[in-house]
Amino acid sequence: MFRDSAQTKLALRVLRLLFYARKDESRGGGLKPRELFERSGLEDVREMESVVKALRASKMMGAANRAFVITQEGIDYLLKNDH
């Protein structure tokens, strides 16, 4: 699914951020693209774009109200792979 272990770790980090944002109703359950980028700690937008594209293609994340949100598939993947 992901190119390498670095991209897998980044995907898990993104899913973790979205998982915790899901619990914050004041944010509408998601993170705006800029917030997600800033919180991820990345310096290269292309890395973020690559991971977001892979996560959306695999239906682990979606979009709602101009924000990225984690899907049930994303939650399942996170719980299974986040050690």
Backbone bond lengths (Angstrom), bond angles and torsions (degrees), N, CA, C in turn:
res aa  C-N    CA-C-N  psi(-1)  N-CA   C-N-CA  omega(-1)  CA-C   N-CA-C  phi
1 M - - - 1.449 - - 1.529 110.69 -
2 F 1.321 116.22 -47.96 1.467 120.22 179.19 1.519 108.87 -107.74
3 R 1.322 116.07 152.49 1.469 121.79 -175.18 1.517 113.50 -58.52
4 D 1.336 116.02 -45.13 1.464 120.04 -174.17 1.524 109.35 -155.61
5 S 1.333 115.35 -179.21 1.464 119.34 -177.17 1.527 112.15 -66.20
6 A 1.323 117.74 -30.84 1.475 120.34 178.03 1.529 110.36 -64.91
7 Q 1.331 116.63 -42.49 1.458 119.35 178.87 1.527 110.69 -69.88
8 T 1.323 117.18 -34.56 1.464 120.51 176.57 1.524 110.36 -63.39
9 K 1.340 117.04 -43.93 1.469 120.49 178.34 1.525 110.91 -62.51
10 L 1.336 116.50 -40.56 1.457 119.97 178.71 1.523 110.69 -65.53
11 A 1.318 116.98 -40.83 1.465 120.48 178.23 1.528 110.41 -61.31
12 L 1.319 116.93 -42.68 1.462 120.35 177.74 1.525 111.10 -63.86
13 R 1.336 117.28 -38.47 1.462 120.70 177.92 1.533 110.38 -62.87
14 V 1.330 116.35 -44.71 1.469 120.91 179.31 1.523 110.17 -63.49
15 L 1.315 116.91 -45.40 1.468 119.86 178.99 1.525 111.46 -62.44
16 R 1.316 116.62 -39.25 1.471 120.63 177.94 1.533 110.48 -61.84
17 L 1.327 117.09 -44.86 1.472 120.99 178.44 1.525 110.62 -60.72
18 L 1.323 116.46 -43.42 1.465 120.15 -180.00 1.525 111.56 -69.51
19 F 1.327 116.61 -33.89 1.458 120.40 178.09 1.529 110.70 -62.04
20 Y 1.329 116.51 -46.53 1.465 119.29 -179.92 1.522 111.82 -71.39
21 A 1.319 117.64 -32.30 1.470 120.70 176.79 1.524 110.29 -67.25
22 R 1.320 116.22 -29.01 1.470 121.12 -179.86 1.525 111.27 -60.16
23 K 1.311 115.40 -32.82 1.466 120.23 -178.42 1.529 112.67 -78.81
24 D 1.328 116.95 -14.33 1.464 121.76 -177.25 1.525 109.75 -94.48
25 E 1.306 116.27 95.06 1.456 121.59 -177.36 1.534 113.02 -62.68
26 S 1.330 117.67 -26.58 1.470 119.72 -179.51 1.525 110.87 -65.62
27 R 1.317 117.68 -21.84 1.470 122.45 178.57 1.521 111.20 -95.62
28 G 1.305 117.56 0.73 1.452 120.25 -179.02 1.519 113.34 77.59
29 G 1.323 116.47 14.00 1.450 120.18 176.31 1.515 115.35 84.11
30 G 1.321 117.98 10.91 1.461 120.07 -179.33 1.513 111.85 -151.66
31 L 1.323 115.73 -173.07 1.461 121.67 177.98 1.522 109.69 -128.63
32 K 1.303 115.86 137.01 1.463 121.36 174.50 1.530 107.78 -66.35
33 P 1.322 118.13 152.86 1.469 120.30 -177.99 1.525 114.27 -51.43
34 R 1.308 117.56 -43.10 1.474 120.32 -179.67 1.529 111.61 -64.58
35 E 1.348 115.60 -42.96 1.470 119.89 178.01 1.523 111.02 -60.94
36 L 1.320 116.05 -43.43 1.453 120.66 -179.66 1.523 110.24 -61.84
37 F 1.322 117.22 -44.45 1.459 121.45 179.25 1.530 110.85 -61.80
38 E 1.321 116.85 -47.45 1.466 121.02 -178.44 1.524 111.56 -63.79
39 R 1.307 117.40 -43.11 1.464 120.90 -177.77 1.526 112.53 -72.92
40 S 1.319 116.42 -23.55 1.463 119.51 -178.39 1.519 112.24 -70.93
41 G 1.329 117.01 -22.35 1.452 120.63 -179.11 1.521 113.56 82.46
42 L 1.311 116.59 6.64 1.466 120.39 179.48 1.520 111.31 -77.76
43 E 1.317 115.15 154.66 1.459 120.59 176.28 1.520 111.47 -110.26
44 D 1.327 117.30 -15.28 1.458 122.16 -176.39 1.530 109.85 -113.47
45 V 1.315 115.91 116.60 1.465 121.20 -178.92 1.525 110.81 -63.06
46 R 1.326 117.62 -32.04 1.467 120.25 -179.07 1.525 112.05 -63.12
47 E 1.325 117.08 -34.87 1.472 120.11 176.17 1.519 110.22 -62.11
48 M 1.331 115.01 -45.40 1.463 120.23 179.84 1.530 110.37 -63.16
49 E 1.313 116.91 -44.39 1.462 120.46 179.87 1.530 111.35 -59.32
50 S 1.320 116.01 -41.43 1.462 120.92 -179.83 1.521 111.54 -62.62
51 V 1.309 116.70 -44.99 1.470 120.54 -178.96 1.525 110.94 -70.29
52 V 1.316 117.24 -41.98 1.470 120.59 178.34 1.528 109.76 -60.66
53 K 1.319 116.60 -42.82 1.466 120.95 179.01 1.530 110.40 -60.30
54 A 1.333 117.30 -45.60 1.466 121.19 179.56 1.529 111.77 -65.25
55 L 1.322 116.96 -42.13 1.467 120.58 -179.54 1.532 111.24 -67.20
56 R 1.324 116.77 -38.81 1.468 119.25 178.72 1.518 110.72 -70.18
57 A 1.337 117.31 -38.50 1.465 120.86 179.56 1.531 110.95 -64.13
58 S 1.320 116.19 -33.83 1.463 120.08 179.47 1.527 112.47 -90.63
59 K 1.327 115.40 6.97 1.471 122.87 176.92 1.525 113.59 62.23
60 M 1.341 117.04 26.76 1.463 120.77 176.70 1.519 111.68 -88.17
61 M 1.317 116.12 -16.27 1.456 120.06 174.14 1.514 108.14 -143.52
62 G 1.311 114.52 153.74 1.456 120.99 179.74 1.508 109.20 -138.64
63 A 1.315 115.59 -165.31 1.454 120.71 179.58 1.528 109.16 -132.68
64 A 1.324 114.94 142.50 1.459 121.93 176.51 1.519 108.07 -153.06
65 N 1.309 117.32 131.97 1.470 122.06 178.71 1.526 112.12 53.09
66 R 1.326 116.39 45.11 1.469 123.07 178.31 1.523 113.40 60.88
67 A 1.310 116.26 28.83 1.467 121.09 178.47 1.525 108.54 -137.14
68 F 1.316 115.73 153.64 1.452 120.50 174.60 1.518 108.73 -84.40
69 V 1.329 115.71 140.56 1.463 121.84 179.36 1.522 108.95 -133.23
70 I 1.311 115.73 152.97 1.459 121.04 176.21 1.520 108.27 -84.83
71 T 1.315 116.75 143.02 1.461 121.57 177.67 1.533 108.88 -100.12
72 Q 1.316 115.71 174.58 1.465 118.95 177.67 1.520 110.90 -61.96
73 E 1.334 117.42 -36.88 1.465 120.69 176.62 1.523 110.58 -61.20
74 G 1.329 116.51 -39.14 1.455 121.57 178.30 1.518 112.05 -66.65
75 I 1.318 116.09 -40.23 1.463 120.39 177.75 1.525 110.05 -63.67
76 D 1.323 116.18 -45.39 1.467 120.30 179.59 1.526 110.81 -60.48
77 Y 1.328 117.28 -44.70 1.469 121.71 179.74 1.525 110.33 -63.15
78 L 1.329 116.20 -44.10 1.467 121.09 -179.80 1.524 110.79 -61.15
79 L 1.316 117.38 -48.27 1.458 121.03 -178.56 1.525 112.16 -64.40
80 K 1.318 116.20 -33.37 1.469 120.51 -179.23 1.530 112.28 -76.56
81 N 1.331 118.06 -32.60 1.461 121.51 -169.77 1.521 115.87 -113.02
82 D 1.306 118.91 -10.06 1.471 121.29 -176.87 1.520 108.84 -90.16
83 H 1.304 117.28 105.82 1.476 121.26 -177.48 1.492 110.11 -106.94
